[in-house]
Amino acid sequence: MTTDEVSADTTSDGPKLLSGGNPQIPKGDGDAPVQAYIAAMPGWKSAAGQQLDELIARTVPDVERFMRWNSPFYGRPGQGWFISYHCFTRYIKVTFFDGVDLEPMPPVGSKDPTARFVHLHEDDEVATDQLADWIRQASQLPGWRP
């Protein structure tokens, strides 16, 4: 097993951790499943997830939270999802579904022609002003619907 492959955590102390340390949380709507995910994020990622959740809520006061595919999703009432994040072994991947429409575009490209990513690493100095601006911009777009 390489360091990029994390074995599943099957302890009874909390949710199972999937590959990369991503918490397995059941599909659900509202704050509770998202907070369960954040609490189960391993190590430094839990505090970073809490900060990200708070930044999204401050920037978009009417945000709605959802758990889908073992990741928190955020949207606005009557619109699609505009942001999500997911734990990987060495970073948290923040997804802007219509990221190509943001100014400036988030730095990491995608196979999806409209999505863009930001990777948050443990020792990164997070540009919260830029992140908040992308969140604000993204929340004003129609959003993604599965």
C-alpha positions, 0 to 999 in steps of 0.5 A: 500500500502506498501513502496515497492509499489509505486503508479504510478505518473500521473503528467504532469511534466514528465514520469509516474513512475511505481512500485518502481519509475521506469520511463516509457520511450518509447522503442527507440534507441540512447542517447535521450531516455536513457537521458530522463530515467535518468532525470526522475529517482526519487531523488538520483537515477537520479545522480547515473544513470548519473554517471553510464551512464558516467562510461559506456561511458568512459569505452566503448567509442563505446557503443550504448544505447537503451531503452527497457522494461522501462530500459536503455540497453547498447551494442557494435556495432554488439554485444548484450547487456552487461549491463542494469539497473532499478529503484526499491524503495530502489536501482538501480539494475545493470544487467550484462547479462553474469555476471557469466563470470566476475572476480570476479563475481558481488555479487547478483545472479539471476534466470537466470543462467548467469546473475549477479546483483549489487544493488546500494543504496543511501548511498553506497560507489560505488566501481567505479574501480570494476564497471568499470572493470566489465563493461570492461569485460562484453563489451568484451563478446558476449552479450545478444540478445532477 
